[in-house]
Amino acid sequence: MAVPRLIDIGSNLGDPVFRGSYHGKQSHPDDFADILGRARRAGVGIQMLTGDCLEGSKEVLALAQQHRGLYATIGCHPCRATEMDKFPGGPEAYIAELDKLIVENKGKRAVAVGECGLDYDRLFLAPKEAQLRNFPPQLGLASRHDLPLFLHSRNCHTDFVSTLKAHGKPLRGVVHSHTGTAEEALELIEMGFFIGINGCSLKTEENLEVVKRIPLDSLMVESDCPWCAIRPSSAAYKHLSGLVDKPDVAHLKERYMPADVKKEKWTQGKAVKGRNEPCCTGQVAWVISKLKGVSLEEVAETTRRNTLALFGPAGMSEADGVWGDEEEKGDGPAAE
């Protein structure tokens, strides 16, 4: 049976856990190929890998250049804003290096500037002043190179919106992993931005009500793996029961909710408990379909269309994706 085509806009495949390494310790063999295969069998034929800093952006670009259907963002996460201050030559030199990386990869595998934004929930990682200082220059990169933004906003909506408006030039992009209010989401949509939904966007009943109010044609789906899984404690978890209980969607349950084991007991072909994967983007799409009372196929088609409308002009192509079992043999170095 056909599996709907999905695009994961927030995948962190550069994280060492996808090579079997946890907190600096190799717990099991590298299973990156298995993870990529599971994503494709789950219909996740395209992934956008998140650049969280200068070196992280280089790492995900390298992955994107090695595999079909993978793209990357270039930027510095707000929780790493002090890296820009400590960089030799300071923030200006850091931005210059990001600019160089964009010039070298725009139109190839780099399709967005980010992850950038503000995060007031984790000020112990980067103080507010550093974040507010080092966010605007990344907006400048997006304008200079006519690229969309991959944005981060946590408990900072007023300053976040003010910073975007103060830029004074047209901006476009997606605010990923939305956990704020419906009013905040709708304001961002009014400004021309899309909203990214993952497991962290679906934790509470209040979160679910917010997603119901966001128009489907303004949504994108993401895993934000290896984090943001839909856990049993999540309000969204009850909506996954249909995947488990209904025989007619057993093919989706197998793909969206792969069998897993503890990392110490890992065997070939198994997922790892507690490590979210790109294939689980299907769970997010399924929950959205239940919340909105529409088919899974409609959610997949609409969010895919939204994603390609934003990132397609920057080089993302549906034809580059690897969709399902029958096309897996087509993997290899990404065509330029």
ROKOLVEX-524832 format. One record per atom (N, C-alpha, C): residue in one letter; z, x, y. Coordinates in steps of 0.05 Angstrom, whole numbers, plus 32768, in hexadecimal, padded with zeros to 4 digits. Atoms other than C-alpha are relative to their C-alpha. Layout:
ROKOLVEX-524832
AZXY ...
***
This chain:
ROKOLVEX-524832
M800080117FE8 M800080008000 M800080118019 A80027FF07FE7 A7FF080188046 A801A8002800E V7FE87FFB7FF1 V80278036806F V7FF88001801E P80087FFF7FE4 P8025802980BB P8001801C800B R80017FE67FF3 R8012806580E6 R801480018017 L7FEC7FFC7FEC L804B807F8110 L7FFE801B800D I7FFE7FE67FF2 I805380B68144 I801D80058007 D7FE57FF87FF9 D809780D9814A D7FFF80118019 I80027FF17FE6 I809D80EE8193 I801680148004 G7FE97FEF7FFB G80DF8113818A G8009800D7FE6 S7FFA7FF28019 S80E08142814E S8008801D8007 N7FF67FE57FFB N81088183814E N7FFC80117FE7 L80067FF18019 L80E681A58113 L8005801E8002 G7FFA7FE37FFD G80F681E98130 G801D80067FF9 D7FE47FFB8007 D813F81E0811D D8002800D7FE5 P7FFE7FF1801A P8155821080E6 P80087FEF7FE8 V7FF980118017 V817081D780BB V7FE77FF87FF0 F80188008800E F812881C680AA F7FF480187FF1 R80067FE98011 R8124820B808A R801680067FED G7FEA7FFD8013 G816482018063 G80178010800A S7FEB7FF07FF5 S819082288093 S80127FEE8012 Y7FEC80117FF1 Y81D0820680AE Y80168013800B H7FEC7FF07FF3 H81FD822980E1 H7FFE801D7FF7 G80047FE48006 G81DE826C80D0 G800280077FE2 K7FFE7FFB801D K81E682648084 K7FEA7FF27FF1 Q8016800C8010 Q81AC82598054 Q800C7FF17FE9 S7FF480118014 S81C3821E802B S7FED7FF87FE9 H801380078015 H8183820F8005 H7FE5800B8009 P801A7FF57FF9 P813A82278003 P7FF27FF08017 D8010800C7FEB D810B8218803D D7FF17FE87FF5 D800E8018800A D80F281D18034 D7FEF7FF38016 F8010800A7FEA F80C881CA8073 F7FE77FF17FF6 A8018800D800A A808981B8804B A80077FE57FF5 D7FF8801A800B D80AE81808027 D80057FEC8017 I7FFA80127FE9 I80C78164806A I7FE77FF6800D L801A80077FF4 L808181658087 L7FF17FEC7FEE G800D80128013 G806681448048 G800D7FE48000 R7FF3801A7FFF R809B810D804A R7FF97FF18019 A8008800D7FE7 A808A80FF8092 A7FE57FF37FFE R801C800A8002 R804080F68083 R7FFF7FE97FEC R800080168012 R804E80CA8047 R800D7FE7800C A7FF380167FF2 A8079809F8075 A7FEE7FF78017 G801280097FEB G803D809780A4 G8004800F801A V7FFC7FF17FE8 V805880C880D7 V7FED80188001 G80167FEC8001 G801680ED80DF G7FFF80128018 I7FFE7FEF7FE8 I802681098124 I801D80028008 Q7FE57FFB7FF5 Q80658129813E Q7FFE8010801A M7FFE7FEF7FE8 M807681448183 M801A800F7FFE L7FE97FEE8004 L80A5817F817C L800C8007801B T7FF27FFD7FE7 T80D9818881B2 T8005801D8007 G7FF97FE67FF5 G80DC81C881DB G801A7FFD8010 D7FE680037FF3 D812581CF81F0 D800780178014 C7FFC7FE97FEF C812082128214 C7FE780117FFE L80187FEF8000 L80EE824B8220 L7FFA80097FE4 E80057FF6801B E80F7826A81DB E7FFB7FE97FED G800480178012 G80FD822681B9 G7FE47FF48004 S801B800A7FFB S80BC821081DA S7FEB80117FF1 K80127FEE800E K8099824E81BE K80017FFA7FE2 E7FFD8004801D E80B4823F8178 E7FF27FE67FF8 V800D80198009 V809C81F68176 V7FE280018005 L801D7FFC7FFC L8059820A8193 L7FF4800F7FE8 A800A7FF18017 A8051823B815A A7FFD7FEE7FE8 L800280138016 L806082048128 L7FE97FED8003 A801680137FFB A802F81D58149 A7FE5800D7FFC Q80197FF28004 Q7FF9820A8145 Q7FFA80047FE3 Q80037FFB801C Q8004821180FB Q7FFA7FE77FEF H800380188010 H800181C980E5 H7FF37FE9800F R800D80177FF4 R7FD5818D80F3 R80147FEA8007 G7FEF80177FF9 G7FF581528116 G80198007800F L7FE87FF87FF1 L802B817B8139 L7FF88009801C Y80037FF97FE4 Y802F81818185 Y801B8009800B A7FE77FF57FF5 A8064819F81B3 A80037FFB801D T7FF980017FE4 T8087819981F5 T800A801B8009 I7FF77FE77FF4 I809981D28224 I80137FFB8016 G7FED80057FEB G80D881D1824D G801B800A7FF9 C7FE47FF78004 C812381DC8252 C80137FE88002 H7FEE80178002 H815681A8823C H801780038015 P7FEA7FFE7FEC P818C81978270 P8019800D7FF6 C7FE87FF3800B C81C381AF8242 C7FFC801E7FFE R80057FE38000 R81A281F48245 R7FF88009801C A80087FFA7FE5 A819981F48290 A800A801B800A T7FF57FE77FF7 T81C582318299 T7FF080187FF6 E80127FEA8009 E8193825A8270 E7FED80088016 M80127FFA7FEA M8165825482AB M800D80128015 D7FF27FF07FEC D819A827082DA D8005801C7FF7 K7FFA7FE6800A K81AA82AA82AC K7FE780117FF9 F80197FF28008 F816182BC829E F7FFA80178014 P80077FEB7FED P814A82FF82BB P7FED7FF78015 G8011800B7FEA G812E82ED82FF G80087FE48008 G7FF6801A7FF9 G815282AA82FE G7FEE7FE97FF9 P801080188007 P8136826382FA P7FE380028007 E801C7FFD7FF8 E80F68275831F E7FF0800F7FEB A800D7FF08015 A80E582A982EB A7FFE7FF07FE6 Y800080108018 Y80F7827982B3 Y7FE97FEB8002 I801580147FFC I80CA824382D0 I7FE4800D7FFE A801A7FF18001 A8092827782D7 A7FF880057FE3 E80067FFC801C E80988285828D E7FF87FE67FF2 L80088019800B L8095823C827B L7FE47FF9800A D801A80057FF5 D8059823682A9 D7FEA800F7FF1 K80137FEF800F K8036826F8285 K7FFB7FF47FE5 L8003800B801B L8044824E8242 L7FEF7FE78001 I801080187FFD I8026820D825B I7FE280078003 V801C7FF77FFB V7FE782308275 V7FF380097FE6 E800B7FF58019 E7FDE82528231 E7FFB7FEB7FEB N800180138016 N7FE782138208 N7FF87FE38008 K8008801A7FF8 K7FD381D78232 K7FE47FFA7FF5 G80198007800C G7F9A81B18211 G7FFD800A7FE4 K80007FF7801C K7FAB81D181CF K80177FF17FF2 R7FEA800E800E R7FF081BF81B3 R80167FF78013 A7FEC80087FED A801A81B781F2 A7FF77FE6800E V8008801A7FF5 V8019816E8209 V80147FF48013 A7FED800B7FED A805681658235 A80138016800A V7FEB7FEF7FF4 V808981878262 V801B7FF37FF8 G7FE680098008 G80D081818247 G8009800E7FE7 E7FEF80167FF9 E81018174822B E801080088019 C7FF17FFA7FE7 C811E81718271 C800C7FE7800A G7FF280177FF5 G814C81448298 G801C80068007 L7FE47FFD7FF9 L8196813A82A2 L80127FF57FE9 D7FEE80098015 D81D181328272 D801D8004800A Y7FE57FFF7FF6 Y82168121828F Y80157FFB7FEB D7FED80038016 D82358114824B D8009801B7FF5 R7FFA7FE5800B R8235815F823A R800180158016 L7FFE7FED7FE9 L82478182827B L800D801A7FF8 F7FF47FE7800A F826E81B58252 F7FEA80147FF7 L80167FEF8007 L822A81D0823D L7FF1800B8018 A800D7FF87FE8 A820B81D28282 A800B7FEF8017 P7FF580107FEA P822C81BD82C4 P7FEB7FF0800F K801280127FF1 K820E818682EE K7FEF800F8014 E800F7FF27FEB E81FA81B68325 E7FE8800F7FF4 A80157FF1800C A81D181E182F6 A7FEA7FED7FF7 Q801480148009 Q81AE81A482D9 Q7FF07FF58017 L800E800B7FE9 L819E8187831D L7FEE8015800D R80107FEB7FF4 R818381CA8334 R7FE780077FEF N80157FF78011 N815781D882F8 N7FEE7FEA7FF4 F801180168009 F813A819382E9 F7FE77FFD8012 P801880047FEF P810C818C8327 P7FE980137FFC P80177FED8004 P80E481CC831A P7FEF7FF97FE8 Q801080078017 Q80CF81B082D7 Q7FEF7FE78006 L801280167FF6 L80B5817182F9 L7FE8800C800E G80167FF27FF3 G808C81A18322 G7FEC800B7FEC L80137FF78014 L806E81BE82E3 L7FEF7FE97FF6 A800F80178009 A805A817982CC A7FEA7FF88014 S801480067FEC S8037816B830E S7FEA80158002 R80147FEA7FFD R801681AF8312 R7FEC7FFF7FEA H801280008018 H7FF881A882CC H7FF77FE57FF8 D8008801B8007 D7FEE815D82CC D80077FF97FE3 L7FF68006801B L80198154828E L80167FEB8001 P7FEA80138001 P8047811C8279 P801A800F7FFB L7FE57FF58004 L809281288274 L800D7FF47FE8 F7FEE80098015 F80C181248239 F801C8003800B L7FE880007FEF L81028110825B L80197FF97FF1 H7FE58004800C H814C8110824A H80127FF58016 S7FED800C7FED S817F80E2826D S80187FF67FF1 R7FE68008800C R81C880DB8259 R80157FFC8016 N7FEA80067FEE N81FC80B88285 N7FFB800C801C C80087FF37FE7 C81D780CF82C3 C7FEB7FF0800F H8017800F7FF7 H81A8809782D5 H7FFA8001801E T800480007FE3 T81B280958320 T7FF4801B8009 D800A7FE67FF8 D81A880E08329 D7FE580067FF3 F80197FFC800F F817080E082F5 F7FE97FF3800F V8015800F7FF1 V814880AB831A V7FFB800C801B S80037FF47FE5 S815680CA835E S7FF0801A7FFF T800F7FE78002 T813C810D8346 T7FE27FFB7FFB L801C80078006 L80FC80EE832A L7FF27FF6801A K800C800B7FE8 K80F080C8836B K7FFE80158016 A80017FEB7FEB A810081048397 A7FE980147FFC H80167FEE8005 H80C8812A8375 H7FE87FFA8012 G801480087FEC G8099810283A1 G7FE380007FF6 K801B8001800B K805C81078373 K80007FEF7FE7 P800180118018 P804480DA833B P8009800F7FE7 L7FF77FF48019 L806680E882F9 L7FFC7FEB7FEA R800280128017 R805C80CB82B4 R800E800D7FE8 G7FF27FF48017 G808180D48272 G800F7FEC7FF1 V7FEF80118010 V80B380B98241 V801D800A8003 V7FE37FF98000 V80FF80B78247 V80097FFB7FE4 H7FFB8003801D H811280C58200 H801D7FFA7FFA S7FE58005800B S814F80B081D7 S80117FEF8014 H7FF380117FEC H816280788207 H801A7FF47FF4 T7FE6800C8008 T81AC80648201 T800D7FF18017 G7FF5800E7FE8 G81B580448246 G7FFC7FE27FFF T8002801D7FFE T81B27FFD825E T7FE37FF68000 A801B800B7FFE A81777FCE825D A7FF68002801D E80087FFF7FE4 E81777FCE82A9 E7FF6801D8007 E80097FE57FFB E8171801A82A9 E7FE580057FF4 A801A7FFD800D A813880188277 A7FEA7FF28010 L8015800F7FF2 L81137FE3829E L7FFA800D801B E80067FF17FE7 E811A800B82DF E7FEE80187FFA L80117FEA8008 L80FC804782BC L7FE37FF77FFA I801A800C8006 I80C3801C82A2 I7FF17FF98019 E800C80077FE6 E80B7800282E8 E7FF58018800E M80097FE77FF4 M80B0804A82FE M7FE9800D7FF1 G80177FF7800E G807A805482CA G800580107FE7 F7FF97FF08018 F80A080748290 F80037FEF7FE7 F7FFB800C801A F80A380638246 F801D80067FF8 I7FE57FFC800B I80E4805E821F I7FFF80077FE3 G7FFF7FF8801C G80F1808381DE G80197FF67FF2 I7FEB800C8010 I811B806381A8 I8004800F7FE6 N7FF97FF38019 N813F8087816F N801A7FF47FF5 G7FE7800A800B G817D807D8145 G80177FFF8013 C7FEA80007FEC C81AB808F817F C7FFC7FE88013 S800580177FEF S818A805681A6 S80087FE67FF3 L7FFC80188010 L819F80258170 L801C7FFF7FF3 K7FE57FFD800C K81E980368163 K80117FE78003 T7FED80167FFB T820C7FFA8182 T7FF17FE58003 E800C801A7FFB E81FF7FAF8189 E7FF47FFF801C E800B7FFF7FE5 E81F67FBB81D3 E7FE6800E8001 N801A7FF28002 N81C07FEE81C4 N7FEA7FEF7FF5 L80148011800D L819C7FBC8198 L7FF67FEB8014 E800880147FEC E819D7F8881D0 E7FEE800D8015 V80117FF27FED V817F7FBC81FF V7FE480037FF6 V801B7FFD800C V81457FCA81D0 V7FF17FE67FFF K800D801A8000 K81377F8081CA K7FF37FFA801B R800A80067FE5 R812D7F7E8216 R7FEA8012800A I80147FED7FF8 I80FF7FB9821B I7FE57FF77FF5 P801A8009800A P80B57FA48216 P7FF580147FEB L800B7FEF8015 L80947FBF81D7 L7FEB8013800B D80157FEF7FF5 D805A7FDA8201 D800B80168012 S7FF37FEA7FF2 S808C80088223 S801080137FEE L7FF07FF18013 L80AB802581E4 L7FF080157FF1 M800A7FEC8013 M80A0806381BA M801680047FEB V7FEC7FFB8015 V80C480768179 V8002801D7FFA E7FF97FE38005 E80E580B78165 E801680027FEC S7FE97FFA8012 S811380D68132 S80168010800F D7FEE7FEC7FF4 D8133810C815F D800E80107FEA C7FF57FF18017 C813E812E811C C8005801D8008 P7FF080098017 P8168814F8102 P80187FEE8008 W7FEA80117FF7 W81978123812C W7FF77FE38001 C8006801C7FF9 C819980D9813F C7FF77FEF7FE8 A800680128017 A819480BB80F9 A800D7FE58004 I7FF3801A8001 I81A3807180EF I801380017FE9 R7FEB7FFC8014 R81E5807880CA R800C7FE57FF9 P7FF480198008 P820C804280A4 P80127FF48015 S7FEE800A7FEB S823B803D80E0 S7FF07FF48018 S8010800A7FEA S8201802B810E S7FFB7FE27FFE A8005801C7FFF A81F67FE48125 A7FE47FF97FF4 A801B8005800A A81AD7FEC8110 A7FFE80017FE2 Y80027FFB801D Y81BD7FFD80C8 Y7FFC7FE67FF0 K80038019800E K81C27FB480B3 K7FE37FF77FFF H801D80087FFF H81797FAB80C6 H7FF080107FEB L800F7FF08015 L81657FE08092 L80037FF37FE5 S7FFB800C801A S817E7FB3805A S7FE67FF47FF4 G8019800A8009 G81397F938056 G7FEF80157FF2 L800F7FEB800D L811C7FD68044 L800B80057FE4 V7FF37FFA801A V814D7FDC800A V7FFD7FE97FED D7FFE80178012 D814D7F957FF0 D7FE67FF37FF9 K8019800F8004 K81057F7D7FF4 K7FEC80107FF0 P80137FF18010 P80D67F937FBC P7FE58005800D D801B7FFD7FF5 D80987F897FE6 D7FFF80178014 V80017FE97FEE V80AD7FC28015 V800D80187FF3 A7FF47FE9800E A80C77FF17FDF A7FF1801A8006 H80107FE87FF9 H808E80217FF1 H8009800C801A L7FF77FF77FE6 L80AA80258038 L801C800C7FFD K7FE57FF68004 K80F2802E8021 K7FFF801D7FF5 E80027FE5800C E80DE806A7FF7 E7FF880158014 R800A7FED7FEC R80BB808A8032 R801280038019 Y7FEF80007FE8 Y80EA8077806B Y801C80097FFA M7FE47FFA8008 M812B80818045 M800080117FE7 P80037FEF8018 P811F80BC8015 P801B80067FF4 A7FE87FF9800E A815280CC7FE0 A800B801B800A D7FF47FE77FF4 D818381017FFA D801880097FF0 V7FE97FF4800D V81B9812F7FE1 V800D80138014 K7FF37FEC7FEF K81EC815E8000 K7FF1801A7FFF K80117FE77FFE K81CD819F8017 K800780147FEA E7FF87FEE8015 E81F581C57FE3 E7FF47FF97FE5 K800C80098019 K81D4819C7FAC K7FE27FFA8003 W801C80067FFA W818E819C7FC9 W7FEE80087FE8 T80157FFA8013 T815481997F98 T7FE57FF9800C Q801B80047FF5 Q810981997FA4 Q7FFA7FE28001 G8009801B7FFC G80F081577FC0 G80167FED800B K7FEA80107FF6 K8134813E7FD8 K80058006801E A7FF77FFC7FE5 A814981338020 A801D80098000 V7FE47FF67FFE V818C814D8039 V80117FEC8010 K7FED80137FF3 K81C6811E804A K8008800B801C G7FF77FF87FE6 G81D6811F8094 G7FEA800E8011 R80167FF37FF1 R8194814080A8 R7FE97FEC8004 N801680137FFA N8165810F80C9 N7FE5800D7FFE E801B7FF58003 E811B811880BC E7FEB7FEF800F P801580107FF2 P80DA810280DE P7FF87FE77FF1 C80078018800F C80CC80D280A5 C80117FE88007 C7FED80167FFA C810880A980BC C7FF87FF2801A T800B800F7FE9 T80E1809680FB T7FF87FE47FF7 G8006801A800B G80CB805D80CE G80177FED8001 Q7FE880117FFF Q8112804380CD Q80037FF4801D V7FFE80097FE4 V8112803F811A V7FEC7FEA8005 A801580147FFB A80D0801A811B A80077FE67FF1 W7FF88018800F W80EA7FEA80E5 W80157FF0800F V7FEB800E7FF1 V81297FDA810D V7FF57FF28019 I800C800C7FE8 I81017FCE814C I7FF17FE77FF8 S800F80188008 S80D47F9E8126 S80137FE87FFA K7FED80158006 K81117F77810E K800D7FF5801A L7FF480097FE7 L81307F758154 L7FEE7FEF8010 K8014800E7FEF K80F07F5C8174 K7FF27FEA7FF1 G800D8015800F G80DA7F2E813C G7FE280037FFD V801D7FFA8003 V80967F4F8134 V7FFD80107FE7 S80057FF08018 S80757F7380FA S8004801D8005 L7FFE7FE27FFF L80817FBC80EA L7FE5800B800A E801B7FF67FF8 E80367FC580F2 E7FFB7FFE801E E800380037FE3 E80387FAB8139 E80108015800F V7FF07FEB7FF3 V80707FDA814C V7FF3801B7FFD A800E7FE68004 A804B8015812D A7FE880028011 E80197FFF7FF1 E80098004814D E80058002801E T7FFA80007FE3 T80277FF68192 T800C801A8009 T7FF37FE77FF8 T805480338195 T7FED80187FFD R80147FEB8003 R801B805F817B R7FED7FFF8017 R801280027FE9 R7FED804481B0 R800D8009801A N7FF17FF77FE8 N8022804F81E6 N8001801F8001 T7FFE7FE38001 T802B809781CF T7FE6800E8006 L801A7FF37FFC L7FE280A881CD L7FF67FFB801D A800880057FE5 A7FD780888211 A800D80148013 L7FF27FED7FEF L800B80B7822F L7FF8801D7FFA F80047FE48008 F7FFF80F78208 F7FE380077FF8 G801C7FFB8008 G7FB680EE81F3 G7FF180108015 P800F7FF07FEC P7F9A81078236 P8009801D8001 A7FF77FE48001 A7FC48146822C A7FF8800E7FE7 G800B7FF38017 G7FA4815381E9 G80097FF57FE5 M7FF8800C801A M7FC7812881B4 M7FEA7FEE7FF6 S80168010800C S7F9481098185 S80087FF37FE6 E7FFA800E8019 E7F9D80D48150 E7FF0800C7FE8 A80107FF48015 A7F6580F68129 A800C80197FF5 D7FF37FE78009 D7F8F81358124 D80177FFA7FED G7FE980068011 G7FC7811080FF G7FF980017FE2 V80038001801E V7FD2811380B4 V800F7FE87FF7 W7FF4801A8005 W7FDF80CC809E W80007FF97FE3 G7FFD800A801C G7FF980BE8058 G7FF880147FEB D80057FEF8017 D7FF080DA8013 D7FE4800A7FFE E801B7FF98006 E7FA580DA8010 E7FF580168012 E800B7FEC7FEE E7F9C8109804B E8011801A8001 E7FEE7FE97FFE E7FD4813B803E E7FF3801B7FFB K800D7FE78006 K7FA5816F8023 K7FF1800B8018 G800D7FF77FE8 G7F8781738068 G801180118012 D7FEF7FF07FEE D7FC1819B8084 D7FF6801C8001 G80087FE57FFC G7FB781E0809E G80048007801D P7FFE7FF97FE4 P7FB4820580E0 P7FF37FEB8012 A800A80147FEE A7FAA81D58119 A7FE68008800D A801A7FFA7FF4 A7F6381D18132 A80037FFF801E E7FFF7FFF7FE3 E7F5B81E4817B E7FE67FF6800B 
***
